[in-house]
Each structure stands twice: as C-alpha cells, then as structure tokens.
Amino acid sequence: MVLYQPKDGYCYNSDTHFLYNFVFENLKKFKNVKGELLDIGSGSGILGLLVSREYANLNLNQCEVQNTFQFFSVKNAETNKIKSNLYKGSFLEMDFDKRFDMCISNPPFYHSSVIKSENENIKIARYNDSMPLEDFIAKSSSILKDSGKLFFCYDVKQINEILIYLNKYKLNLEALQFVHPKQSKDATLILVYARKNSKSLSKILKPLFVFDNLDFTKEVNEIYKKSSTHSIKVDIEQFN
C-alpha cells in the first residue's frame, strides 16, 4: 500500500500498525465483517485503508478536520483504489447522515499539560485539546449502531478514565492489549476494543513487546509485513 504523507507535518507511526493488527485479531471470530466503517481523524488515511483492504464488504468513511490531511486521505484512497466517503470537519461537531457498524481511530491522546510542538499540524494530531477523551468516546457511542464496534489506541496512563467513560456511554470493554517498548519496560500504549450495549466479559490479550534489544520483535516484524505499507513524503504543491 503506497501512502503519501506531508513532508513537514504529522506522519503516521507504529501505533497505527499495532491498532490495525489488533482490529484484525479481534475480528477473526466474525464470519462476515460488513457495513459502514468510520475512520475518525483519518490523517493520511492509513488505518481505514488497511482495514478496508482486509474487509472488502466494509464501506469506508473518513472524518478529518485538517485541510492538509483531507487531501492526503482522498489522495491515498484513490491511489490504492479504495472507495471512501470523506466528512470534512471536526468529528465532535459533525452531523453525520448515518450510523456506523464500526469506528476506528488513532486519536490525539497526549495530555494537554505536555509541552506542545510549535507545528500546528502536529499539535492538532497529537494533543487531546482538540478532542478530549470523554468527548471522543461519547460521540463515538452516539453514532454507533447497537452492537457497533469501537477500536482505538490511547496513552496507557489514562486507562482509568478510559474505563470510566466507556461504561458511562454504554460501551462494553471487549478486549484490551498493552504495548510495551520492550519486555523490561512498563506499557506505554493501550489498544481498546469496545462494543455498544454488549454484555460480554472482557478479554486481556497477551502484551505486545516492540523491541528485543535493538531489533523489532518477531511479532512486530510480522505486523509490519502484514501491513505492507510504503510511505512517500511530499509537498502538496507537487500535485498541483
């Protein structure tokens, strides 16, 4: 999958690959994955495109607030021959014309107290001022169909708030996975799967370790192989 990205701005990272694999692993038990898929804060489009490539019966929708990434979401969908419907604007303020079977997102999760980048493009993509956790979960719940699925990744230090808000907005925690930089380090990222109005018991998947000494672990190498993406950094002006 060829993915164009801005030369000077936020670029997707390993979190998105791990989340894509987490989605795939949790959807294995479903025989026919279909319906309306929404990629919240689609950025370059990578997450929605990877999931859509895997499940041809999903109709991809993307929502993106930044003009630069609206361009790249559309461009990358066209480049990879995947049909997509783009909602331009803030996810929290968007009046969607349908409800969704699945929402996926790598939302901005750095806490507002963290020192921010001066680059406005990066700032919006990384810090949760633009999309507070509770607002993100509440809005996601409101646009999901009954039994609809929500997949996202977040800063593990905010797990308490995640669990509180999922419960508050009737999203049952189906599965969690912790991501550790290496086996000797604490987890830094959490992968979350929740389902609207479900009563299932929660499942904690085995942790994902990123590095073994200086090299990627076998599991991470397999995830990158499965994703099979090729990134090209460009200036938008090149396409004009």
C-alpha positions in Angstrom: 0.0 0.0 0.0 1.5 3.3 -1.1 0.8 6.2 1.2 1.6 9.8 0.5 2.4 11.9 3.6 3.2 15.6 4.3 6.9 16.4 4.2 6.5 18.9 7.0 3.8 17.7 9.4 2.5 14.8 11.4 3.2 11.3 9.9 1.6 8.0 11.0 3.7 5.8 13.3 3.8 2.3 14.7 0.7 2.9 16.9 -1.4 2.7 13.8 0.1 -0.6 12.6 -0.4 -2.1 16.0 -4.0 -0.9 16.1 -4.7 -2.3 12.6 -3.4 -5.7 13.8 -5.5 -5.5 17.0 -8.6 -4.9 14.9 -7.7 -7.9 12.7 -7.1 -10.2 15.6 -10.4 -9.3 17.3 -12.5 -9.6 14.1 -11.3 -13.1 13.4 -14.3 -14.6 15.1 -16.7 -12.8 12.9 -17.5 -14.7 9.7 -18.8 -11.7 7.6 -17.4 -8.3 8.5 -19.5 -5.8 6.7 -21.3 -2.4 7.0 -20.3 1.2 7.5 -16.8 1.9 8.8 -15.7 5.3 10.1 -12.0 6.2 10.5 -12.1 9.1 13.0 -9.3 11.6 12.4 -8.2 9.8 9.3 -4.9 11.7 8.7 -3.2 10.2 5.8 -5.9 7.6 5.7 -3.7 4.6 6.6 -5.8 3.0 9.3 -9.1 3.0 7.4 -7.4 1.9 4.2 -5.7 -1.0 5.9 -8.9 -2.2 7.5 -10.8 -1.7 4.2 -8.2 -3.6 2.3 -8.7 -6.5 4.7 -12.5 -6.5 4.7 -13.9 -5.8 1.2 -17.5 -5.7 2.5 -16.9 -2.6 4.7 -17.8 0.8 3.2 -15.1 3.2 4.2 -15.9 6.6 5.6 -13.3 9.1 6.8 -13.6 12.1 9.0 -10.8 14.7 9.1 -10.6 18.3 10.3 -7.3 19.5 8.8 -7.2 20.6 5.1 -3.8 19.0 4.5 -4.9 15.6 5.7 -8.3 15.8 3.9 -6.2 16.0 0.8 -4.0 13.0 1.8 -7.0 10.9 2.9 -8.6 11.3 -0.6 -5.3 11.0 -2.5 -4.3 7.8 -0.7 -7.7 6.2 -1.1 -7.6 7.0 -4.9 -4.0 5.7 -5.2 -4.9 2.4 -3.6 -8.2 2.1 -5.4 -10.4 2.0 -2.3 -13.7 3.9 -2.3 -14.1 6.3 0.5 -16.6 8.9 1.7 -14.8 11.9 3.4 -16.5 14.0 6.0 -14.7 17.3 6.2 -14.6 19.0 9.6 -14.4 18.3 13.3 -15.6 14.9 14.4 -17.1 16.3 17.6 -19.1 18.9 15.6 -20.0 16.7 12.6 -23.7 16.0 12.0 -23.3 12.5 10.4 -26.0 11.4 8.0 -25.8 7.8 9.1 -24.8 5.5 11.9 -21.9 3.2 11.8 -21.2 -0.5 12.3 -17.6 0.2 13.3 -15.5 3.2 14.3 -11.7 3.1 14.4 -9.3 5.8 15.5 -5.8 6.7 16.5 -6.9 9.9 18.2 -4.8 12.6 19.6 -4.0 11.4 23.2 -1.1 13.4 24.6 -2.4 15.2 27.7 -2.8 19.0 27.4 -0.2 19.5 30.1 2.6 18.1 27.9 4.9 20.6 26.2 3.5 21.0 22.7 5.1 21.1 19.2 5.1 24.6 17.6 3.8 23.0 14.4 0.0 23.5 14.3 -0.5 20.5 12.1 1.3 18.2 14.5 -0.3 19.9 17.6 -3.8 19.0 16.4 -2.9 15.5 15.5 -1.2 14.7 18.8 -2.7 16.6 21.7 -6.1 15.9 23.1 -7.1 19.6 23.5 -8.7 19.2 20.0 -10.6 16.0 21.0 -10.9 15.3 24.8 -11.2 11.7 25.7 -14.7 11.8 27.1 -16.0 13.8 24.1 -14.4 11.3 21.8 -16.0 8.3 23.5 -19.4 10.0 23.9 -19.6 11.0 20.3 -18.4 7.6 19.1 -21.1 5.9 21.1 -23.8 8.2 19.8 -23.0 7.4 16.1 -22.6 3.6 16.5 -25.4 1.2 15.8 -26.5 -1.1 18.6 -23.7 -3.7 19.0 -21.4 -1.5 16.9 -17.7 -1.8 17.5 -15.1 0.9 18.6 -11.4 0.3 18.2 -8.8 2.9 19.3 -5.4 3.3 20.9 -4.5 5.6 23.8 -1.9 6.6 26.4 -1.9 3.8 28.9 -1.6 6.2 31.8 -5.2 7.3 31.2 -6.7 3.8 31.4 -8.8 4.7 34.5 -10.6 7.5 32.5 -11.0 5.2 29.5 -12.8 2.6 31.5 -15.0 5.1 33.3 -16.1 6.8 30.1 -16.7 3.5 28.2 -19.0 2.4 31.0 -20.7 5.8 31.2 -21.6 5.8 27.5 -22.7 2.2 27.3 -19.7 0.8 25.5 -18.7 -2.6 26.9 -15.0 -3.4 27.0 -14.5 -6.4 24.9 -10.7 -6.6 24.7 -7.5 -4.8 25.8 -3.9 -5.2 24.8 -0.9 -3.4 26.4 2.1 -2.4 24.2 5.5 -2.2 25.9 8.6 -0.7 24.3 10.5 -3.9 25.5 9.9 -6.7 28.0 11.7 -4.9 30.8 9.7 -1.6 30.3 6.3 -0.6 31.5 3.5 -0.4 29.0 3.1 3.0 27.2 0.2 2.3 24.9 -3.2 0.6 25.2 -5.3 -0.9 22.4 -9.0 -0.9 23.1 -12.0 -2.7 21.6 -15.4 -1.8 23.0 -18.9 -2.7 21.8 -22.1 -0.8 22.2 -24.6 -2.3 24.7 -22.7 -5.6 24.8 -22.7 -7.9 27.9 -19.6 -9.9 27.0 -16.8 -10.5 29.5 -13.6 -8.6 28.8 -10.6 -10.3 27.3 -7.0 -9.2 28.0 -4.7 -10.2 25.1 -1.1 -11.1 25.7 1.1 -7.9 25.7 2.9 -6.8 22.6 6.6 -6.0 23.0 8.1 -3.8 20.4 11.8 -4.3 20.7 14.1 -7.1 21.7 17.3 -5.3 22.5 17.8 -3.0 19.4 15.7 -5.1 16.9 12.0 -5.4 16.5 10.5 -8.5 18.0 9.2 -11.3 15.8 5.6 -10.2 16.4 6.2 -6.6 15.4 8.0 -7.7 12.2 5.1 -9.8 11.3 2.7 -6.9 11.9 4.8 -4.7 9.6 4.9 -7.5 7.0 1.1 -7.9 7.1 0.6 -4.1 6.8 3.0 -3.9 3.9 3.0 -0.1 3.5 5.3 2.2 1.6 5.4 5.8 2.7 6.3 8.7 0.4 6.7 12.2 1.9 5.7 15.0 -0.4 4.7 18.7 -0.6 1.0 19.1 -1.6 2.2 21.6 -4.3 3.7 18.6 -6.2 0.2 17.5 -7.1 -1.0 21.0 -8.3 
